[in-house]
Amino acid sequence: MSVPIPLSAPVATSPPAAEHSPSGPFTVSGYIPAWSAVPANPAHEDTRAAMPSGPATVYTPVVDLDSGGVIAVQVTSEGRYGADPADITATVNAVQAATTEEARLPLVLSIPAAAVVSGSAGLAPLHEAMRAGGRRPREVILVIEGDLPAEDRSHLLTGVDGLRAAGYLIAFGGLGVTHLPLDLLADASPYVIVIAPQLVDRIPRDARRGALAESLVTMARGIGAHVLAPGIRDESQLGAIRGWGIRLAQGPLLAPHDWKPSHGRVHVPVPIPEASPVAALLGPRVQEFLLPAMTLAQTASAEDVVAAFGSESSVTSVVLVDEYQRPQSMIDRSRFLLFMAGAYGHALHAKKPAHRIADSPRLVPKTTPAIAAMQLAGRETERVYDDLVVVDEVGRCLGIVHVSDLIRHVANNQAVKV
């Protein structure tokens, strides 16, 4: 099953009836269209300008449907009215809002395709906001949205390479309705593709839209990308995306519109058992089971790790990385919290570096077969169920894999064969 741990579009000047969803801007992959935000009159604009709270911000959890945990937070904030297509004010505001909210989980942020095309100079405010907020690029999924003119293709790929070299995880949003060549996805090798909420909104009632969405899932599996389904409003939609093998989702069915990172876990309805198991792919790589990792600097204190675990109960481990995002140590949630809860544990270790009581990370390249990764996990009896850390070609942390996910996949394969 493909996983990872499931953004600015062209400005609309009037609300198209076919695309208007009753669930509001929340369901549109975090995108707040201009027609829902532009003041109706100057007096309204003056009132908004006088508000001290700053740009309106929406926090949308990315939910792992298998575990029921929140693995990332999409942060959507308003930008400038009438801004040019390459303006990233909304993206910068989202980073600042996440910093203010102290959202510790990995972030999902939208960014206009035009901004990526325009080059690195226009992205400087984003990098500065990340630095000021203490966020690492590896903890951020940038969702590129908007139509792409044919002449800008090479510039977009160059911009994607630059963002990836800086450490950002790359995603493409609005798939299925955005004017984006599908073969470009093969060249760009995104980490995640986000199905257009307009497609999700009409499944399973519209079989043709459902077939299109399912084909995008098949394509994503083929190019090694994960799939996020936004705007899930009812259990029939949830059942449909589960049937296609989508594991990451967002929407009002899972969390209310006013959800914030401090609210903790979300509600995931129990799936209806399938009449017949779906055949699994043969020989999957660990990259197909990848989830975003909670990372901290190698110099982080034990108190910082306690705060990281306290931010979300589904976080099972923390990876300590160096300045190049290479894993140096790994802290298992259960062992660490038991250690800190022991006699004088907090008093002795809270202010000291966490790596003193950490374990060495169990590293696996992203191309490692799932069976080989399970064999690696079984070599250490006392750490059989510790998360595996997946690294790229130069040893940078890409994320983690739960051993339980590998076991579940093998068990399902065996059931199919029987």
C-alpha positions as CSV (number, residue, x, y, z in Angstrom):
1,M,0.0,0.0,0.0
2,S,1.4,3.3,-1.0
3,V,1.9,5.9,1.8
4,P,3.9,8.1,2.5
5,I,2.0,10.6,5.5
6,P,-2.5,12.8,2.8
7,L,-0.9,24.7,-2.2
8,S,-2.2,28.1,-4.4
9,A,-4.4,27.9,-7.5
10,P,-5.3,30.4,-10.1
11,V,-7.4,33.4,-8.8
12,A,-11.1,33.1,-9.5
13,T,-13.0,36.3,-9.8
14,S,-16.5,34.9,-9.5
15,P,-17.8,31.7,-7.8
16,P,-18.3,29.0,-10.5
17,A,-21.4,27.1,-9.6
18,A,-20.0,23.7,-10.7
19,E,-17.0,24.0,-8.5
20,H,-18.6,25.5,-5.4
21,S,-18.7,23.0,-2.6
22,P,-21.1,23.2,0.3
23,S,-18.3,22.4,2.6
24,G,-16.5,25.7,1.7
25,P,-12.9,26.5,1.1
26,F,-11.8,23.9,3.7
27,T,-12.4,21.1,1.3
28,V,-10.6,22.6,-1.7
29,S,-7.2,21.3,-0.6
30,G,-6.8,24.2,1.7
31,Y,-7.2,26.7,-1.2
32,I,-9.3,29.8,-0.4
33,P,-10.5,31.2,-3.7
34,A,-10.4,34.9,-4.3
35,W,-14.2,35.2,-4.8
36,S,-14.8,34.0,-1.2
37,A,-12.2,36.3,0.3
38,V,-12.3,39.6,-1.6
39,P,-14.2,42.3,0.4
40,A,-17.6,43.2,-1.0
41,N,-17.1,46.9,-0.3
42,P,-14.4,49.3,0.8
43,A,-15.9,49.5,4.3
44,H,-15.5,45.7,4.7
45,E,-11.9,46.0,3.5
46,D,-11.2,48.7,6.1
47,T,-12.6,46.5,8.8
48,R,-10.4,43.6,7.7
49,A,-7.3,45.7,7.6
50,A,-8.1,46.9,11.2
51,M,-8.3,43.4,12.6
52,P,-5.3,42.7,14.8
53,S,-5.4,38.9,14.5
54,G,-3.7,38.9,11.1
55,P,-4.5,36.8,8.1
56,A,-7.2,34.1,8.6
57,T,-5.6,30.7,8.9
58,V,-7.0,27.2,8.6
59,Y,-5.3,24.1,10.0
60,T,-6.3,20.8,8.3
61,P,-4.9,17.5,9.6
62,V,-3.5,15.0,7.1
63,V,-4.8,11.7,8.5
64,D,-3.3,8.2,8.1
65,L,-6.5,6.1,7.6
66,D,-4.7,2.9,8.8
67,S,-3.5,4.2,12.1
68,G,-6.1,7.0,12.7
69,G,-3.2,9.4,13.6
70,V,-2.4,12.9,12.3
71,I,0.9,12.7,10.4
72,A,1.0,16.2,9.1
73,V,-0.8,19.5,9.2
74,Q,-1.8,21.5,6.2
75,V,-1.7,25.2,7.0
76,T,-3.6,27.6,4.7
77,S,-3.4,31.4,5.2
78,E,-4.6,34.4,3.2
79,G,-2.3,36.4,1.0
80,R,-2.6,39.8,-0.7
81,Y,-5.7,40.7,-2.6
82,G,-5.1,41.0,-6.4
83,A,-1.5,39.6,-6.0
84,D,0.4,38.5,-9.0
85,P,0.4,34.7,-9.8
86,A,4.0,34.3,-8.4
87,D,3.2,35.9,-5.1
88,I,3.9,33.6,-2.1
89,T,2.6,35.9,0.7
90,A,0.0,33.2,1.6
91,T,2.7,30.6,1.9
92,V,4.9,32.8,4.1
93,N,1.9,33.7,6.3
94,A,1.1,30.0,6.7
95,V,4.7,29.3,7.9
96,Q,4.4,32.2,10.4
97,A,1.0,30.9,11.6
98,A,2.3,27.4,12.1
99,T,5.2,28.9,14.2
100,T,2.7,30.9,16.3
101,E,0.5,27.9,16.8
102,E,3.6,25.8,17.7
103,A,2.6,23.1,15.2
104,R,5.3,20.5,15.6
105,L,4.1,18.0,13.1
106,P,5.4,18.1,9.5
107,L,3.6,20.9,7.5
108,V,1.8,20.9,4.1
109,L,2.0,24.3,2.4
110,S,0.7,25.4,-0.9
111,I,2.9,27.4,-3.3
112,P,1.9,28.7,-6.8
113,A,3.4,27.0,-9.8
114,A,4.3,30.5,-11.1
115,A,6.4,31.2,-8.1
116,V,8.4,28.0,-8.7
117,V,8.8,28.9,-12.3
118,S,10.0,32.4,-11.6
119,G,13.2,31.2,-9.8
120,S,14.9,31.1,-6.4
121,A,14.9,34.9,-5.9
122,G,11.1,35.0,-5.4
123,L,11.2,32.1,-2.9
124,A,13.6,33.9,-0.5
125,P,10.8,35.1,1.8
126,L,9.7,31.5,2.3
127,H,13.2,30.4,3.2
128,E,13.6,33.3,5.6
129,A,10.2,32.5,7.3
130,M,11.3,28.9,7.6
131,R,14.6,30.0,9.2
132,A,12.9,32.4,11.6
133,G,10.3,29.8,12.6
134,G,13.0,27.1,13.3
135,R,11.5,24.8,10.7
136,R,13.5,22.4,8.6
137,P,12.7,21.9,4.9
138,R,12.6,18.1,5.3
139,E,9.6,18.7,7.6
140,V,7.6,20.6,4.9
141,I,5.7,19.3,1.9
142,L,5.3,22.1,-0.7
143,V,2.2,21.5,-2.8
144,I,2.6,23.1,-6.2
145,E,-0.7,24.3,-7.6
146,G,-1.9,26.2,-10.7
147,D,-1.9,25.7,-14.4
148,L,1.3,25.4,-16.3
149,P,1.9,26.9,-19.7
150,A,3.9,24.6,-22.0
151,E,6.8,27.1,-22.3
152,D,7.3,27.1,-18.6
153,R,7.8,23.3,-18.2
154,S,11.6,23.3,-18.1
155,H,11.6,26.3,-15.7
156,L,9.3,24.4,-13.4
157,L,11.4,21.3,-13.3
158,T,14.5,23.4,-12.6
159,G,12.6,25.1,-9.7
160,V,11.5,21.7,-8.4
161,D,15.1,20.5,-8.4
162,G,16.2,23.5,-6.5
163,L,13.5,23.1,-3.8
164,R,14.3,19.4,-3.5
165,A,18.0,20.1,-3.2
166,A,17.2,22.5,-0.3
167,G,15.4,19.6,1.4
168,Y,11.7,20.3,0.7
169,L,9.4,17.4,-0.1
170,I,7.6,18.2,-3.4
171,A,3.9,17.6,-4.2
172,F,1.5,18.6,-6.9
173,G,-2.1,19.6,-6.2
174,G,-5.3,19.8,-8.1
175,L,-4.6,16.6,-10.1
176,G,-7.4,15.8,-12.5
177,V,-8.5,19.4,-13.2
178,T,-5.3,21.4,-13.3
179,H,-3.7,22.0,-16.7
180,L,-0.6,20.0,-15.9
181,P,0.9,17.4,-18.3
182,L,0.8,14.0,-16.6
183,D,4.2,13.1,-18.1
184,L,5.7,16.0,-16.2
185,L,4.9,14.1,-13.0
186,A,7.1,11.3,-14.1
187,D,9.9,13.8,-14.7
188,A,9.3,15.7,-11.5
189,S,9.1,12.6,-9.3
190,P,6.8,14.2,-6.6
191,Y,6.6,12.8,-3.1
192,V,2.8,13.3,-3.0
193,I,0.1,14.0,-5.5
194,V,-3.1,15.6,-4.3
195,I,-6.3,14.6,-6.1
196,A,-8.5,17.6,-7.0
197,P,-11.2,18.1,-4.4
198,Q,-13.7,18.6,-7.3
199,L,-13.2,14.9,-8.2
200,V,-13.4,13.7,-4.6
201,D,-16.5,15.7,-4.1
202,R,-18.4,13.8,-6.8
203,I,-17.3,10.3,-6.0
204,P,-18.8,7.7,-5.7
205,R,-22.0,9.3,-7.2
206,D,-20.2,10.0,-10.5
207,A,-18.6,6.9,-11.9
208,R,-16.7,8.7,-14.6
209,R,-15.1,11.1,-12.1
210,G,-14.4,8.1,-9.9
211,A,-12.6,6.3,-12.7
212,L,-10.5,9.3,-13.4
213,A,-9.5,9.6,-9.7
214,E,-8.7,5.9,-9.5
215,S,-6.5,6.1,-12.6
216,L,-4.5,8.9,-10.9
217,V,-3.9,6.6,-7.9
218,T,-2.6,3.9,-10.3
219,M,-0.3,6.4,-12.0
220,A,1.0,7.6,-8.6
221,R,1.8,4.1,-7.6
222,G,3.7,3.5,-10.8
223,I,5.9,6.6,-10.3
224,G,6.5,6.0,-6.6
225,A,4.3,8.9,-5.3
226,H,1.9,8.9,-2.4
227,V,-1.7,10.1,-2.8
228,L,-3.7,12.5,-0.6
229,A,-7.5,12.8,-1.0
230,P,-8.8,16.1,0.3
231,G,-12.4,17.1,1.2
232,I,-13.8,13.8,2.5
233,R,-17.3,14.6,3.7
234,D,-19.0,11.2,4.0
235,E,-18.3,7.6,4.5
236,S,-19.1,6.6,0.9
237,Q,-16.3,8.8,-0.3
238,L,-14.0,7.3,2.4
239,G,-14.9,3.8,1.4
240,A,-14.2,4.6,-2.3
241,I,-10.7,6.0,-1.7
242,R,-9.9,3.2,0.7
243,G,-10.8,0.7,-2.0
244,W,-8.3,2.4,-4.3
245,G,-5.6,2.0,-1.8
246,I,-5.4,5.7,-0.7
247,R,-4.1,6.0,2.8
248,L,-3.9,9.7,3.3
249,A,-7.0,11.9,3.6
250,Q,-8.4,15.2,4.8
251,G,-11.9,16.6,5.2
252,P,-14.8,17.5,7.4
253,L,-15.6,13.8,8.1
254,L,-12.3,13.4,9.8
255,A,-11.9,16.8,11.6
256,P,-14.0,19.9,12.1
257,H,-13.3,23.2,10.3
258,D,-11.9,24.8,13.5
259,W,-9.5,21.9,14.2
260,K,-6.0,23.0,15.4
261,P,-2.8,21.0,16.1
262,S,-3.4,21.3,19.9
263,H,-6.7,19.4,19.5
264,G,-4.9,16.1,19.1
265,R,-6.5,13.0,17.4
266,V,-9.2,12.9,14.9
267,H,-12.2,10.7,14.1
268,V,-11.7,7.9,11.5
269,P,-14.8,5.7,10.8
270,V,-14.1,2.0,11.0
271,P,-14.0,0.6,7.4
272,I,-16.6,-1.9,6.2
273,P,-14.9,-5.2,5.5
274,E,-14.4,-6.0,1.8
275,A,-16.0,-9.0,0.3
276,S,-12.8,-10.1,-1.3
277,P,-9.2,-8.9,-0.6
278,V,-7.5,-6.7,-3.1
279,A,-4.5,-8.2,-4.7
280,A,-1.3,-6.6,-3.5
281,L,1.6,-5.6,-5.6
282,L,4.5,-8.0,-5.7
283,G,7.8,-6.9,-4.3
284,P,7.1,-3.4,-2.9
285,R,9.9,-1.1,-1.8
286,V,10.0,0.5,1.7
287,Q,9.4,3.8,0.0
288,E,5.8,2.8,-0.6
289,F,5.2,2.5,3.2
290,L,7.0,5.8,4.0
291,L,5.7,8.2,6.6
292,P,7.0,11.7,7.4
293,A,9.5,11.6,10.3
294,M,9.5,13.8,13.4
295,T,13.0,15.2,13.3
296,L,15.0,17.3,15.8
297,A,18.6,18.6,15.7
298,Q,21.2,16.3,17.2
299,T,21.8,18.9,19.9
300,A,18.1,18.8,21.0
301,S,17.5,18.3,24.7
302,A,15.5,15.5,26.3
303,E,12.9,18.2,27.2
304,D,12.5,19.0,23.5
305,V,11.9,15.4,22.7
306,V,9.2,15.2,25.5
307,A,7.5,18.2,23.9
308,A,7.6,16.5,20.4
309,F,6.0,13.3,21.7
310,G,3.4,15.4,23.6
311,S,2.3,17.2,20.4
312,E,0.6,14.1,18.9
313,S,0.0,10.6,20.3
314,S,0.6,8.9,16.9
315,V,4.3,10.0,16.8
316,T,6.2,6.8,17.6
317,S,9.7,8.0,17.2
318,V,12.0,11.1,16.9
319,V,15.0,11.1,14.6
320,L,17.9,13.3,15.6
321,V,19.6,14.7,12.5
322,D,22.7,16.7,11.7
323,E,22.8,19.9,9.7
324,Y,22.6,17.9,6.5
325,Q,19.5,16.0,7.6
326,R,21.4,12.8,8.0
327,P,20.1,10.6,10.8
328,Q,22.5,10.4,13.8
329,S,20.3,8.9,16.6
330,M,16.8,7.7,17.0
331,I,14.5,7.8,20.1
332,D,11.7,5.3,20.5
333,R,8.6,6.8,22.2
334,S,7.8,4.0,24.6
335,R,11.4,3.4,25.9
336,F,12.1,7.1,26.1
337,L,9.0,8.0,28.1
338,L,9.5,5.1,30.4
339,F,13.0,6.2,31.0
340,M,12.0,9.8,31.7
341,A,9.2,8.6,34.0
342,G,11.6,6.6,36.2
343,A,13.1,7.7,39.4
344,Y,14.8,11.1,38.9
345,G,14.6,10.6,35.1
346,H,13.3,14.0,34.3
347,A,15.4,15.8,36.8
348,L,18.6,14.2,35.6
349,H,18.1,14.3,31.8
350,A,15.5,17.0,30.8
351,K,18.0,19.8,30.2
352,K,20.7,17.5,28.8
353,P,21.2,16.4,25.1
354,A,18.7,13.7,24.2
355,H,21.3,11.7,22.2
356,R,22.8,10.6,25.5
357,I,19.8,8.2,25.9
358,A,19.1,7.6,22.2
359,D,19.7,4.5,20.1
360,S,21.5,4.3,16.8
361,P,19.0,4.6,13.8
362,R,18.2,1.5,11.8
363,L,18.8,2.9,8.3
364,V,17.4,1.4,5.1
365,P,17.8,2.8,1.6
366,K,14.5,3.9,-0.1
367,T,14.8,1.1,-2.7
368,T,15.1,-1.7,-0.1
369,P,12.4,-4.4,-0.6
370,A,9.9,-4.7,2.2
371,I,10.9,-8.3,2.9
372,A,14.5,-7.3,3.3
373,A,13.6,-4.5,5.6
374,M,11.6,-6.9,7.8
375,Q,14.7,-9.2,8.0
376,L,16.7,-6.2,9.1
377,A,14.2,-5.4,11.8
378,G,14.3,-8.9,13.1
379,R,18.0,-9.0,13.7
380,E,17.8,-7.1,17.1
381,T,15.4,-8.9,19.4
382,E,14.9,-6.0,21.8
383,R,14.2,-3.5,18.9
384,V,12.1,-5.6,16.6
385,Y,9.3,-3.1,16.4
386,D,11.4,0.1,16.3
387,D,10.7,2.3,13.3
388,L,13.1,2.0,10.4
389,V,14.6,5.2,9.0
390,V,14.5,5.5,5.2
391,V,17.4,7.5,3.6
392,D,18.1,8.7,0.1
393,E,21.2,8.2,-2.0
394,V,23.3,10.7,0.1
395,G,22.1,9.5,3.5
396,R,19.5,12.2,4.2
397,C,16.4,11.2,6.1
398,L,13.3,10.8,3.9
399,G,11.0,9.5,6.6
400,I,10.2,6.4,8.7
401,V,8.5,3.0,8.1
402,H,6.5,1.2,10.8
403,V,7.5,-2.4,11.0
404,S,3.8,-3.2,11.7
405,D,2.9,-1.9,8.2
406,L,5.4,-4.3,6.6
407,I,4.0,-7.2,8.7
408,R,0.4,-6.2,7.7
409,H,1.4,-6.1,4.0
410,V,3.0,-9.6,4.1
411,A,0.0,-11.0,6.0
412,N,-2.4,-9.6,3.4
413,N,-0.3,-11.1,0.6
414,Q,-0.4,-14.5,2.3
415,A,-4.2,-14.2,2.6
416,V,-4.5,-13.5,-1.1
417,K,-2.4,-16.5,-2.0
418,V,-4.4,-18.8,0.2
